[in-house]
Amino acid sequence: MKKDGKQRQTYKQYQARSKARRHKVEDGDYAIGIHPVEEAIKGGRTINKLMVAKGKRSKRIHDIIVLAKARRLFIQEVDNRALDRIAEAGNHQGIIAYLSPYDYYQFDDMQFADDALVLALNDLTDVHNFGSILRSCEAVGVDYVLIPERRSVQVNATVTKTSAGAVEHVKIVRVKSLGNALSALKEQGFWLIGADVAGDKQYDALDYSGKKVIVMGAEDRGLSPHIVRLCDFLTYIPMHGKVNSLNVSVATSLLLYEWRRQRKSAVDNI
């Protein structure tokens, strides 16, 4: 007890309160580095503030500041060490944007063309894989990406960085039950293609025309049994080496680009 009657704060109490303050401040997320910050601004993401290192700046950072001022964003000059702390081991390149939490699309708001493609991720947990997958999705033109709310990767700073800003241009839908969402899509005319080592048809032998959902499984377990039962087709990627599977982001890219190849071929033949 202090002399003035106030109780002395223990070290554990100090740690707990500091942690609570950090969580309160960091309810949002960060875009770290020149390209992710630029794409966050261009993509219309809500940015609470832009943090820029004091001192000499590159032309690209200068251009981002001009863009940020045009959008009337709050810009704060900070010491480079402050950016180091936020980025941890990442390369911030002298600029970080503090973002509001990612605003996921709503399942009921999804709209589809007759040749729509949806990518569903069944309990994916690696944020680096998720970022790489989103980059491929943006490159080929996937309409929506479905992820479950629980036991699944979510959009965060690492995903934003790894996707090289693609997260700002891909429509990500978070659902309570992936199984229920896939069943609802089947009722709307979608055919489900699940990637599985036990698949009976090679990935480039499938017909990807029309409304399709490509379903990819978790890094370690693959597709859940109940998701497998929902799939109309199970496909596999042939392996000619000593390993029996590819990294999920690489496997996803192969299927997405096969869909894109077939779609382009169909257009060219019209």
C-alpha positions as CSV (number, residue, x, y, z in Angstrom):
1,M,0.0,0.0,0.0
2,K,1.3,3.4,-0.9
3,K,1.5,6.3,1.7
4,D,-1.3,8.2,0.0
5,G,-3.6,5.2,0.5
6,K,-3.6,4.0,-3.2
7,Q,-2.9,0.4,-3.9
8,R,0.4,-0.3,-5.6
9,Q,0.0,-1.8,-9.1
10,T,1.7,-5.2,-9.4
11,Y,3.8,-6.1,-12.4
12,K,1.2,-8.7,-13.5
13,Q,-1.5,-6.0,-13.4
14,Y,0.7,-3.7,-15.4
15,Q,1.2,-6.3,-18.0
16,A,-2.5,-7.1,-18.2
17,R,-3.5,-3.4,-18.6
18,S,-0.8,-2.8,-21.2
19,K,-2.0,-5.8,-23.2
20,A,-5.6,-4.6,-23.0
21,R,-4.5,-1.1,-24.2
22,R,-2.6,-2.6,-27.1
23,H,-5.7,-4.7,-28.1
24,K,-7.9,-1.6,-27.9
25,V,-5.5,0.3,-30.2
26,E,-4.9,-2.5,-32.6
27,D,-8.5,-3.5,-33.3
28,G,-7.8,-2.7,-36.9
29,D,-5.0,-4.0,-39.0
30,Y,-2.0,-2.7,-41.0
31,A,-0.9,-2.5,-44.6
32,I,2.8,-2.7,-44.5
33,G,5.1,-1.5,-47.3
34,I,4.7,0.6,-50.4
35,H,2.6,-1.7,-52.6
36,P,0.1,-2.9,-50.0
37,V,-0.5,0.6,-48.8
38,E,-0.9,2.0,-52.3
39,E,-3.4,-0.8,-53.1
40,A,-5.3,-0.2,-49.8
41,I,-5.8,3.4,-50.8
42,K,-6.7,2.7,-54.4
43,G,-9.0,-0.1,-53.3
44,G,-11.1,2.2,-51.1
45,R,-10.2,0.5,-47.8
46,T,-11.0,2.6,-44.8
47,I,-7.7,3.9,-43.5
48,N,-7.5,5.4,-40.0
49,K,-4.1,6.9,-40.5
50,L,-1.0,6.8,-42.7
51,M,2.3,6.5,-40.9
52,V,5.4,7.7,-42.8
53,A,9.0,7.6,-41.6
54,K,10.6,11.0,-41.1
55,G,13.4,12.0,-43.4
56,K,14.2,11.5,-47.0
57,R,11.5,9.7,-49.1
58,S,11.4,7.8,-52.3
59,K,9.3,9.1,-55.3
60,R,6.9,6.2,-54.7
61,I,6.2,7.2,-51.1
62,H,5.9,10.8,-52.2
63,D,3.3,9.7,-54.8
64,I,1.4,7.8,-52.1
65,I,1.3,10.8,-49.9
66,V,-0.1,12.9,-52.7
67,L,-2.8,10.3,-53.3
68,A,-3.5,10.1,-49.5
69,K,-3.9,13.9,-49.3
70,A,-6.3,13.8,-52.3
71,R,-8.4,11.3,-50.3
72,R,-8.1,13.5,-47.2
73,L,-6.4,10.8,-45.1
74,F,-4.7,11.6,-41.8
75,I,-0.9,11.4,-42.3
76,Q,1.5,11.1,-39.4
77,E,5.2,11.4,-39.5
78,V,6.9,9.0,-37.1
79,D,10.3,7.8,-36.2
80,N,11.6,4.8,-38.2
81,R,11.8,2.7,-35.0
82,A,8.1,3.1,-34.5
83,L,7.5,1.5,-37.9
84,D,10.0,-1.2,-37.1
85,R,8.0,-2.2,-34.0
86,I,4.8,-2.4,-35.9
87,A,6.3,-4.3,-38.8
88,E,8.3,-6.6,-36.5
89,A,10.5,-8.5,-38.9
90,G,8.8,-7.2,-42.0
91,N,10.1,-4.7,-44.5
92,H,7.9,-1.6,-44.1
93,Q,9.9,0.5,-46.6
94,G,9.1,3.6,-44.6
95,I,5.3,3.5,-44.8
96,I,2.5,1.8,-42.9
97,A,-1.3,2.3,-43.1
98,Y,-3.4,1.6,-40.0
99,L,-6.6,0.1,-41.4
100,S,-10.1,-0.4,-40.1
101,P,-11.0,-4.1,-39.8
102,Y,-11.6,-5.8,-43.2
103,D,-15.2,-5.4,-44.3
104,Y,-16.2,-8.9,-45.6
105,Y,-18.8,-9.3,-48.3
106,Q,-22.1,-10.7,-47.3
107,F,-23.2,-14.1,-48.7
108,D,-26.7,-12.8,-49.5
109,D,-25.3,-9.9,-51.5
110,M,-23.4,-12.2,-53.9
111,Q,-24.4,-11.8,-57.6
112,F,-23.3,-14.2,-60.4
113,A,-22.9,-14.4,-64.1
114,D,-23.6,-17.6,-66.0
115,D,-19.8,-18.4,-66.0
116,A,-19.1,-17.3,-62.4
117,L,-16.2,-18.8,-60.4
118,V,-16.2,-19.0,-56.7
119,L,-13.2,-20.3,-54.7
120,A,-14.0,-22.0,-51.3
121,L,-11.3,-22.6,-48.7
122,N,-12.1,-25.4,-46.3
123,D,-10.4,-24.6,-43.0
124,L,-7.2,-23.0,-44.5
125,T,-5.0,-21.8,-41.6
126,D,-1.7,-20.5,-43.1
127,V,-1.9,-16.7,-43.6
128,H,1.0,-16.8,-46.2
129,N,-0.8,-19.4,-48.3
130,F,-4.0,-17.3,-48.0
131,G,-2.2,-14.2,-49.2
132,S,-0.7,-16.1,-52.2
133,I,-4.0,-17.6,-53.1
134,L,-5.7,-14.2,-53.1
135,R,-3.0,-12.9,-55.4
136,S,-3.8,-15.7,-57.9
137,C,-7.5,-15.1,-57.5
138,E,-7.1,-11.4,-58.4
139,A,-4.9,-12.4,-61.4
140,V,-7.4,-14.8,-63.0
141,G,-10.6,-13.0,-62.1
142,V,-12.3,-15.1,-59.4
143,D,-15.7,-13.7,-58.5
144,Y,-15.7,-14.5,-54.8
145,V,-13.6,-16.3,-52.2
146,L,-15.5,-18.1,-49.4
147,I,-14.0,-18.8,-46.0
148,P,-15.6,-20.0,-42.8
149,E,-15.7,-17.8,-39.6
150,R,-14.2,-20.5,-37.4
151,R,-11.0,-22.6,-37.6
152,S,-9.9,-20.6,-40.6
153,V,-7.5,-17.9,-41.7
154,Q,-8.8,-14.4,-41.7
155,V,-7.7,-11.2,-43.4
156,N,-4.8,-9.6,-41.4
157,A,-1.6,-7.6,-42.0
158,T,0.4,-10.7,-43.1
159,V,-2.3,-11.6,-45.6
160,T,-2.4,-8.1,-46.9
161,K,1.4,-8.0,-47.3
162,T,1.7,-11.5,-48.9
163,S,-1.2,-10.8,-51.3
164,A,0.8,-7.7,-52.6
165,G,-2.4,-5.7,-52.2
166,A,-4.7,-8.2,-54.0
167,V,-6.8,-8.5,-50.9
168,E,-8.2,-5.0,-51.7
169,H,-9.5,-6.2,-55.1
170,V,-10.9,-9.7,-54.3
171,K,-14.4,-10.1,-52.8
172,I,-14.0,-12.3,-49.7
173,V,-17.1,-13.7,-48.1
174,R,-17.0,-15.0,-44.5
175,V,-19.8,-17.5,-43.7
176,K,-20.8,-19.3,-40.5
177,S,-21.0,-22.7,-42.2
178,L,-19.1,-23.5,-45.3
179,G,-21.2,-26.6,-45.9
180,N,-24.4,-24.6,-45.8
181,A,-23.0,-22.0,-48.1
182,L,-21.9,-24.6,-50.6
183,S,-25.3,-26.2,-50.5
184,A,-27.0,-22.9,-51.2
185,L,-24.7,-22.3,-54.2
186,K,-25.6,-25.7,-55.6
187,E,-29.2,-24.7,-55.4
188,Q,-28.3,-21.7,-57.5
189,G,-26.9,-23.8,-60.3
190,F,-23.2,-24.2,-59.2
191,W,-21.2,-27.4,-59.7
192,L,-18.6,-28.1,-57.0
193,I,-15.1,-29.2,-57.9
194,G,-13.1,-30.5,-54.9
195,A,-9.4,-30.9,-55.0
196,D,-8.4,-34.2,-53.3
197,V,-5.6,-36.7,-53.7
198,A,-8.2,-39.4,-54.0
199,G,-9.9,-37.6,-56.9
200,D,-10.9,-39.7,-59.9
201,K,-10.3,-37.1,-62.7
202,Q,-7.1,-35.1,-63.4
203,Y,-7.6,-31.3,-62.9
204,D,-7.0,-30.4,-66.6
205,A,-9.5,-33.1,-67.8
206,L,-12.5,-31.4,-66.1
207,D,-15.0,-29.1,-67.8
208,Y,-14.9,-25.7,-66.0
209,S,-17.6,-24.1,-68.0
210,G,-20.7,-22.6,-66.4
211,K,-21.1,-21.8,-62.7
212,K,-18.3,-23.5,-60.8
213,V,-17.0,-23.6,-57.2
214,I,-13.4,-24.8,-56.7
215,V,-13.0,-26.2,-53.2
216,M,-9.6,-26.4,-51.6
217,G,-8.8,-28.1,-48.3
218,A,-6.6,-27.4,-45.3
219,E,-2.9,-27.7,-45.6
220,D,-2.5,-30.8,-43.5
221,R,-5.9,-32.5,-43.7
222,G,-7.3,-31.7,-47.1
223,L,-11.1,-31.5,-47.5
224,S,-13.3,-32.4,-44.6
225,P,-15.4,-35.5,-45.1
226,H,-18.7,-33.6,-45.2
227,I,-17.3,-31.2,-47.8
228,V,-16.2,-34.1,-49.9
229,R,-19.7,-35.5,-49.9
230,L,-21.1,-32.2,-51.2
231,C,-18.7,-32.0,-54.2
232,D,-20.0,-33.1,-57.6
233,F,-16.4,-33.8,-58.8
234,L,-13.2,-34.7,-57.1
235,T,-10.0,-33.9,-59.0
236,Y,-6.4,-34.5,-58.5
237,I,-3.0,-33.0,-59.6
238,P,-0.6,-35.7,-60.9
239,M,2.6,-36.0,-59.0
240,H,5.7,-37.4,-60.7
241,G,8.2,-36.9,-58.0
242,K,8.7,-38.4,-54.5
243,V,6.3,-36.0,-52.7
244,N,2.6,-36.8,-52.8
245,S,1.1,-33.3,-52.8
246,L,1.8,-29.6,-53.6
247,N,1.6,-26.6,-51.4
248,V,-2.1,-25.5,-51.3
249,S,-1.4,-22.1,-52.8
250,V,0.4,-23.7,-55.7
251,A,-2.3,-26.3,-56.2
252,T,-5.0,-23.6,-56.1
253,S,-3.2,-21.6,-58.8
254,L,-3.0,-24.6,-61.1
255,L,-6.8,-25.1,-60.9
256,L,-7.5,-21.4,-61.3
257,Y,-5.4,-21.0,-64.3
258,E,-6.9,-24.1,-65.9
259,W,-10.3,-22.5,-65.4
260,R,-8.9,-19.3,-67.0
261,R,-7.4,-21.2,-69.9
262,Q,-10.6,-23.0,-70.7
263,R,-12.6,-19.8,-70.4
264,K,-10.3,-18.0,-72.8
265,S,-10.4,-20.9,-75.2
266,A,-14.2,-20.8,-75.2
267,V,-14.2,-17.1,-75.9
268,D,-11.7,-17.4,-78.7
269,N,-13.8,-20.1,-80.4
270,I,-17.0,-18.1,-80.5
